[in-house]
Amino acid sequence: MTQHDPMSAAFEEARRAALAGEVPVGAALVHEGAIIARAGNRTRADRDPTAHAEVLAIRDACRRLGSDRLPGCDLYVTLEPCPMCAAAISFARIRRLYYGAEDPKGGAVDNGVRFFHAQTCHHAPDVYGGIRAEEAAQLLRAFFRDRR
């Protein structure tokens, strides 16, 4: 798809989602150094509560690679994944997760249920949080401020 910085691609997707009236979260999935899938939230557009950026990027990458597992892949997302997305990341066997802002209310990686630390979690990626965290938090704050 593209060779540029995956976190920048995730931010592009988040901004695109915001313009469409979606919560501004974006994701980019990397395989062998190239971005192979990217998505922004589309829950409203798709009328699908599972259409989070992470899930959409995982689905697209699986289709592109012809597999239900993504063990050599890394996922970049602008916001700490929720429990549903953390489970999808685990089931997909994603190698590394990079995320921007923490989500104390809805996150499930370093906050909340801490999904990857649960005994029932079969696979936990290496996790790197706080990447461009303030930029991601500001994008979310601006989105919700404009709607209040």
N, C-alpha and C positions, 0 to 999 in steps of 0.2 A: 504493500500500500504506500508507505512512505518511510523515509529514513530519519526524519528529524526527531528532536527530543520528545520522548513519550509523555512526560509530564506536561509539556507545552501543548501537545495534542489533546490530552485530557482536559486542560483548561479551555481549549478552543471548543471542545464538545460541551463543557459546562456552560460557557457563554452562549452557545447556540441554543442549548436547552432553555436558558433563562429568557432569551428572546422569544421562544415559543410558549412562554408561560409555565414552564416546568421548573421544578426545584433544580438549581444549577449545580448538578453533579456530573462529572465527565470521567470517562475511563478510556485507557488505551492498553492494548495487550500486545506484548512483544515476543516474537519467536526468532531465534537466531539473529538478533540485533535489528530486526525490522518490525515496524508496527504492522500487524496483520489484521487488527480489528480495533475499532474505536466507536464509542457511543456516548450519548448523553441520556439523561433520564427522559423517558417517554410514557410515564404512567398515564397522564391525561390524554395525550394524543392517541395512544393505543387502547385506552380504557382497560388497562391491565396493571394491577397493583404489583406485579412482578417485573415490570419493565424498567427496572433500575439500570443505570449505566453499566454496572459490573456484569449483571446477568446478560444484558444484550451483547456486550463485548465477548463474553465467554461463549455464548451461543454462536456468534458469527465466527469466532476463531475455531470452534469445534467443526463447524461446517467447512471452513476453508482447509483445515488440516485433515478432515475426514476421520475424526476421532472423538471419543467422548471424554478423553483425558488430555490434559495439557501440561505434562510434567516438565517440559523444557521451557515453559513460558513464564513471563513476568507480567504482573498487572500493576498499572499505575492508575490511581484514582484520586480525585480531588478531596474526598471526604472519607473518613474512617467508615468502613463497611458496616452495614446493619447485620443482624443475625441471619437473615435470609441470604444476603450476599456472602457473608463469611462462610456459610454452609456450602454455597455454590463454589466458592474458591477452593474449599477443602475437597469437595467431591470431584472437582476438575483436576485436582492434584497440581495446582499452580505452584511453581517453584518459589517465587518471591512476590511479595506484596509491598508496594510503595504507596503511601497515602499522604495527603496534605493535612487538612485540619482534623483535629480530634472531634468526636461527637459525643460529649458526655451524656446526652439524653438518649440517643438512638444507636450509638456505636456498639460494636460487639467484638472488637479486637483488643483494644487497650482499655476499654470502658465496658460497662454493662456486664453481659454474661461472659466476656472474654472467651469466646467460642474456641479458639485454638488451644486453650489451656484445659478444656473439658476432657474428662476421661473418655467420653464417647466420640471425640474427634479422631478420625482415622488418619488425617494428614494435616499438618500445620506448615504453612509456607514460612520462609524467613520473612520477617516483618520489619519495615523501615518506615516509621511515621514522622510527621512533622515537616515534610518536604513542601516548601512554599506555603506553610500553614497559614500565615497571616493573609496572604493573597487569597487563599481559598476561603478563609473565614470572612474576609471583607466582601467577597462575591456573594456569599450566602446572606450576610447582614444586609447588604444593599437590596438584594432581591426581596427579602421579607419586609424591610423597612418601606419599600415602595408599594407593598400590598396592604399595609396597615393604615 
